[in-house]
Amino acid sequence: MERFFGTLKRYLKQIQFDNKTALDGLLKDFGYWYNQIRPHQNLGGLTPLEAWDGVDAFDLNQPPKEIRFYQAWDGLLCGFHIRR
C-alpha cells in the first residue's frame, strides 16, 4: 500500500483537478492503470491483475487476444492493456 500511495501522490502532484467529482474520476483511472496496465517489478513484470489471476504473461504458446494502448491524465498514465 505504501508503494501505491507513493506512486499516486507523485502523479497527483502533476495534474490539476477542480472538484471532488473530477478527483473521483482521476482516482478511478489511476486504479485501473496501476492494477491492469502498469507492470510491477516486484511481480516479475506482471500487473497485479495478472499476478492475482495466475496468468503466465511470458508463455509464448498463448499469445494475447488483444493489445490496445491506454492513456489517461493527459498522457501521464500510459501503457498497453493486454487481454489474454
C-alpha positions in Angstrom: 0.0 0.0 0.0 2.9 2.4 0.7 4.1 2.0 -2.9 0.6 2.5 -4.2 0.1 5.8 -2.3 3.7 7.0 -3.1 3.1 6.5 -6.8 -0.4 8.1 -6.6 1.0 11.2 -4.8 3.8 11.6 -7.3 1.4 11.6 -10.2 -1.3 13.7 -8.5 1.2 16.5 -8.0 1.5 16.8 -11.7 -2.2 17.2 -12.6 -4.8 19.8 -11.6 -8.5 19.0 -10.8 -11.3 21.3 -10.0 -13.6 19.4 -7.7 -14.4 16.1 -5.9 -16.2 14.7 -9.0 -13.1 15.3 -11.1 -10.9 13.7 -8.4 -13.1 10.6 -8.3 -12.6 10.1 -12.0 -8.9 10.6 -11.7 -8.7 8.0 -8.9 -10.7 5.5 -11.0 -8.3 6.0 -13.9 -5.3 5.6 -11.7 -6.5 2.4 -10.1 -7.2 0.9 -13.5 -3.7 1.9 -14.7 -1.9 0.8 -11.6 -3.6 -2.6 -11.4 -4.2 -3.6 -15.0 -1.7 -1.6 -17.2 1.5 -0.9 -15.3 3.9 -3.9 -14.9 5.4 -4.2 -11.4 9.0 -5.1 -10.8 8.2 -7.0 -7.6 5.7 -9.1 -9.5 8.3 -10.2 -12.1 7.0 -7.8 -14.7 3.3 -8.7 -14.3 0.5 -6.4 -13.5 -1.3 -7.0 -10.1 -4.3 -8.4 -12.0 -2.2 -10.9 -14.0 -0.5 -12.0 -10.8 -3.8 -12.4 -9.0 -5.3 -14.4 -11.9 -2.2 -16.6 -12.1 -1.5 -15.5 -15.7 1.8 -16.6 -17.3 2.3 -13.4 -19.3 5.5 -14.8 -20.8 4.1 -18.1 -22.3 4.8 -17.8 -26.0 2.3 -20.5 -26.8 -0.6 -18.3 -25.5 -0.4 -15.0 -27.5 -2.5 -12.1 -26.3 -6.1 -11.9 -27.7 -5.9 -8.1 -27.9 -3.4 -5.4 -27.2 -4.5 -1.7 -27.0 -2.8 1.4 -25.9 -4.1 3.1 -22.8 -3.6 6.8 -21.9 -5.1 8.9 -19.2 -4.3 12.1 -17.2 -3.1 14.0 -20.3 -0.5 11.2 -21.1 0.9 10.9 -17.6 -0.6 7.4 -17.2 0.0 5.3 -20.3 0.9 1.7 -21.3 -0.6 -1.3 -23.1 -3.7 -3.2 -21.9 -3.1 -6.8 -22.8 -6.1 -9.1 -22.8 -5.2 -12.8 -22.5 
